[in-house]
Amino acid sequence: MTQGNTSLYLSPEWLPDGDHIVVSRSGLFGAAKLQVYHVKRSRPMSLMQTPSTFKTVGAAVSPDGRYLWYAGRTGDWTYNALFPKV
């Protein structure tokens, strides 16, 4: 699907049409961004315009393909992250 060897690809998810896959792609030191690849084309399509420090990973697609859920964060990921108290 791609010939890039300097990028990291995370959490791939097929779209219901079977012709597209959404994946989080990052450079060796960059923030992961959601992109969509077509099975027969090597150029990705970006899904959203976000600040360069905003990371997006873990795409999940609804069965009808209308909705896409993902995790997003500005800053570094941490293993034992502290969430706000409710």
CORVEN-V598464 format. One record per residue. N is the residue number from 1. PSI is psi in whole degrees, 0 to 359 (none if undefined). OMEGA is omega in degrees with one decimal (999 if undefined). Layout:
N PSI OMEGA
N PSI OMEGA
This chain:
1 327 177.8
2 157 179.3
3 10 -179.7
4 129 178.7
5 6 177.3
6 11 -179.4
7 157 173.7
8 135 -179.0
9 126 -175.8
10 150 170.1
11 61 177.2
12 147 -180.0
13 124 177.6
14 142 171.7
15 156 -175.8
16 336 -179.4
17 346 179.1
18 359 -179.6
19 350 -176.8
20 151 175.1
21 136 176.2
22 137 -175.1
23 152 172.4
24 122 -177.2
25 136 176.0
26 158 171.2
27 184 -178.6
28 330 -179.2
29 11 -176.6
30 171 177.7
31 139 178.5
32 136 179.1
33 140 177.1
34 133 176.3
35 154 178.9
36 133 176.0
37 140 170.7
38 145 -174.8
39 336 -177.4
40 0 179.0
41 145 -177.0
42 349 -179.6
43 127 179.9
44 161 171.9
45 130 175.9
46 144 -179.3
47 333 -175.7
48 158 173.9
49 118 -178.9
50 161 174.9
51 154 -175.3
52 339 -179.2
53 357 -178.7
54 119 -178.7
55 140 177.5
56 124 -178.7
57 170 171.0
58 46 -179.0
59 139 173.1
60 129 -174.4
61 139 176.6
62 156 -177.0
63 329 179.0
64 357 177.6
65 5 -177.4
66 333 -173.8
67 149 178.6
68 125 176.5
69 149 179.2
70 165 173.8
71 138 179.0
72 147 -178.6
73 143 170.1
74 133 -178.5
75 187 -176.0
76 150 171.2
77 147 177.0
78 152 -176.9
79 309 -179.5
80 67 -177.5
81 141 175.7
82 124 179.4
83 156 177.7
84 144 176.4
85 140 -178.7
86 none 999
